[in-house]
Each structure stands twice: as C-alpha cells, then as structure tokens.
Amino acid sequence: MNIWQKLPKPFLILAPMEGVTDIIFRQVIARAGRPDLFYTEFTNVSSYASEKGRANALERFQIAPTDSPIIAQIWGKNPEHFSEVSSALSSLGFSGIDLNFGCPDKHVNQAGGGAAMIKTPELAAECFRNTVKSTTLPVSIKTRLGWSKVEEYQTWLPTLLQEHPTALTVHLRTKKEMSKVPAHHELIPDIIKLRDKISSETKLIINGDIRDRAHAMELYAKYPEIDGFMIGRGVFANPYCFTDHTPSREELLELLKMHLDLYEEHMNGYLRNICDNGSKLASEPCDDRRERSGFENSHSGAPSYEPLKHFFKIYINNFPGAKEIRAELMETHSVAEARNIIDKL
Ligand SMILES: Cc1cc2nc3c(=O)[nH]c(=O)nc-3n(C[C@H](O)[C@H](O)[C@H](O)COP(=O)(O)O)c2cc1C
C-alpha cells in the first residue's frame, strides 16, 4: 500500500510554500497539530542535476522525524532531470513525489516550469512519465485550472488525468488570476466528474481559499467525492488550522519560541557545515564567520535573520496587544533580541 491509500478520508495537507514550509516550520506545525501529509517547498530538478546546485537542492530535501509522511515536490522542464532527481528521492525517506505544474512565478515560468507546463502539455506528460519510470514512489501532480482562462481546465485536467497520477491537486485558479480572485469552488462538481470519468483511482485534492479543518469538513459534507483538502495561507491566520483548537496567547508564544530555537539549531548546523567543509570564506577563522552570519547579519550565502521576521505575524496575532509586540519584534536583529522580548511578556 502506498501512502495515498493509507490516508484517512478526507485527508488534510499543508500546501507546499516556498520560503515558508521548510524543515523548521513543518516541525512547528507538527507541534501545533499536524496535517495528514506534509509537502516540501518545490525544488528545481535542473538545480539538483547540476554540480553547483545539488547541495542547495539536497538541503531542501532534508526532513525531520515529525515530517513523515512527507512528499517531495519538484519542478522543471527537462525530462532527464526529472528522472535523475526521482531516482535519488527514492532513498531519502519520502512517501511520494509531486510535480509542480502550477507555479505562476515569472522566473519559474520563463524557465519553462510550473504553470508554463500548461502551455506544453506533451512535455508535461513526458516529465511525468520519466518520473514514474525512475522511482517506486507514487507520483502526484499539483496544478491550476489553466494559464489565462478558467475554461482551459476542460482540456488541461483530462490531459493530466490520462496519465493516471496517484493524486491530483487542483488549485482552483488560473495562473493569470494568481491569488487575486476567489478560488472557483463552483467548479468542484465538474472536476469530480472529470476525475471519475477518466481516472477514478486518482485521489482528488482541492486547494484554494480553504481556511481550516472546519472549512474543509464543510466542503467535504457538500462534496464527499473529494479525497483531500490542501491548506496554504490558512496556516498564516492560524497555525492550529489543522485542528479544531483555538490557541491561547501562551500557546502561540510557545510556538514562536520553538521556531526561534529550531532556527538557531539549524543555523548552528549550517555554520558547522561551512567550517567542516571549507567555503569561499575558508581562509577566515570559523568564529569570524559565525559572527558575521545568521543571527547578527547575513553574509553571502548564509541564511539571514531578516526572512525569519515574516513568521512573527503568524504567532503574534489574534490576541490583545499583539500589534505592539509585533512592532517591537520587527525592530530586532537577532534571535537573542527576539527571545528577550518574548521572555519579558
Ligand atoms: C509564499 C507562498 C509560496 C508558495 N510556494 C509554492 C510551492 O513551492 N509549490 C507549490 O506547489 N505551490 C506554492 N504556493 C501555492 C500554494 O501551495 C497554494 O496552492 C496557494 O497558496 C493556494 O492555496 P491557499 O488559498 O490555501 O493559500 C505558494 C504560495 C505561497 C503563498
């Protein structure tokens, strides 16, 4: 039995989100209340296939014990590279591989990947087949309704379903619509019909504007043919969105502390790695590199403290005084400073 056959019905998934659903955030969400399935952020197959990009790609494929079961999501346009990554992924602890045919990012699309695949359906099918041939893991697809017109789903989704993916996630918007219009929930009945007619064994996952578990259950009551629901930005509004629990201020602060601790741990590992393996900065003593990177300020190549601030709003939200605390946290320059503020609360 593969993972898709073992999941409950309906199952809930945390949507893959670049720069968000990394190994750190996934562990925090697992603590709050995990979804039935995690996805990694998407990783470029050609990056993995190149000597220069492989280390970065492998870093994205790192998983924590609480991540399992987890699907590795990949994107690109070179069928051989899909094969190369897929055979490597078989031994990295993943429960499946997902192909991203829906990302609307300009750079991704200019490189021929993500939603650009909607315009090259034969290439999309070739990438899918190469992936299936190169791994024993189940292969799924995540996509949008179409490139510029909603009606495109009537030909695009059948093209994908004819390949019989193990699961198909449909983000109910076109690439052109980005996330600027409400998701087209009115098309769910039609999409169910297409799945039932062309590939009844494919698990159908609906994505777009689903707030939390209760909202997913409402949709399931209306459309019991749906197998699973994927929640993306709902987790920003409530990190407990996969449960029916309303978190207290203390619980949210605990999650933020956990995020900071894991970030620090991760940075230490990262810096240890640089020190052990040498780097562009190899002639400098390790302590100098530590001081200049990560917690204080970023240096070329090292993760910076700044992106961590995007997460503060997730935890410091929905309780009296949250706005003021958040403003204070946004002025910090290190984990130590942030922790000081939280400890005083
Ligand atoms: C910050 C951010 C990063 C994203 N990165 C990815 C990604 O790496 N792979 C992917 O398939 N979709 C990505 N998405 C799209 C989401 O997975 C999801 O399809 C979209 O947010 C719609 O779901 P929602 O309305 O529940 O947020 C991203 C979305 C956001 C907001």
PDBQT file of the ligand as one rigid body, heavy atoms in Angstrom, charges set to zero:
ROOT
HETATM    1  C1  LIG A 401       4.501  32.128  -0.058  1.00  0.00    +0.000 C 
HETATM    2  C2  LIG A 401       3.941  31.072  -0.953  1.00  0.00    +0.000 A 
HETATM    3  C3  LIG A 401       4.805  30.149  -1.536  1.00  0.00    +0.000 A 
HETATM    4  C4  LIG A 401       4.301  29.133  -2.372  1.00  0.00    +0.000 A 
HETATM    5  N1  LIG A 401       5.152  28.166  -2.855  1.00  0.00    +0.000 NA
HETATM    6  C5  LIG A 401       4.645  27.087  -3.522  1.00  0.00    +0.000 A 
HETATM    7  C6  LIG A 401       5.472  25.964  -3.873  1.00  0.00    +0.000 A 
HETATM    8  O1  LIG A 401       6.677  25.901  -3.578  1.00  0.00    +0.000 OA
HETATM    9  N2  LIG A 401       4.874  24.932  -4.537  1.00  0.00    +0.000 N 
HETATM   10  C7  LIG A 401       3.537  24.937  -4.870  1.00  0.00    +0.000 A 
HETATM   11  O2  LIG A 401       3.045  23.974  -5.466  1.00  0.00    +0.000 OA
HETATM   12  N3  LIG A 401       2.745  25.983  -4.540  1.00  0.00    +0.000 NA
HETATM   13  C8  LIG A 401       3.261  27.020  -3.851  1.00  0.00    +0.000 A 
HETATM   14  N4  LIG A 401       2.420  28.026  -3.430  1.00  0.00    +0.000 N 
HETATM   15  C9  LIG A 401       0.957  27.917  -3.694  1.00  0.00    +0.000 C 
HETATM   16  C10 LIG A 401       0.265  27.181  -2.538  1.00  0.00    +0.000 C 
HETATM   17  O3  LIG A 401       0.729  25.859  -2.408  1.00  0.00    +0.000 OA
HETATM   18  C11 LIG A 401      -1.256  27.151  -2.743  1.00  0.00    +0.000 C 
HETATM   19  O4  LIG A 401      -1.531  26.484  -3.942  1.00  0.00    +0.000 OA
HETATM   20  C12 LIG A 401      -1.862  28.552  -2.812  1.00  0.00    +0.000 C 
HETATM   21  O5  LIG A 401      -1.389  29.369  -1.760  1.00  0.00    +0.000 OA
HETATM   22  C13 LIG A 401      -3.410  28.491  -2.756  1.00  0.00    +0.000 C 
HETATM   23  O6  LIG A 401      -3.845  27.901  -1.558  1.00  0.00    +0.000 OA
HETATM   24  P1  LIG A 401      -4.440  28.813  -0.332  1.00  0.00    +0.000 P 
HETATM   25  O7  LIG A 401      -5.537  29.650  -0.913  1.00  0.00    +0.000 OA
HETATM   26  O8  LIG A 401      -4.886  27.803   0.679  1.00  0.00    +0.000 OA
HETATM   27  O9  LIG A 401      -3.290  29.648   0.141  1.00  0.00    +0.000 OA
HETATM   28  C14 LIG A 401       2.908  29.059  -2.638  1.00  0.00    +0.000 A 
HETATM   29  C15 LIG A 401       2.051  30.012  -2.056  1.00  0.00    +0.000 A 
HETATM   30  C16 LIG A 401       2.550  30.996  -1.231  1.00  0.00    +0.000 A 
HETATM   31  C17 LIG A 401       1.580  31.972  -0.596  1.00  0.00    +0.000 C 
ENDROOT
TORSDOF 0
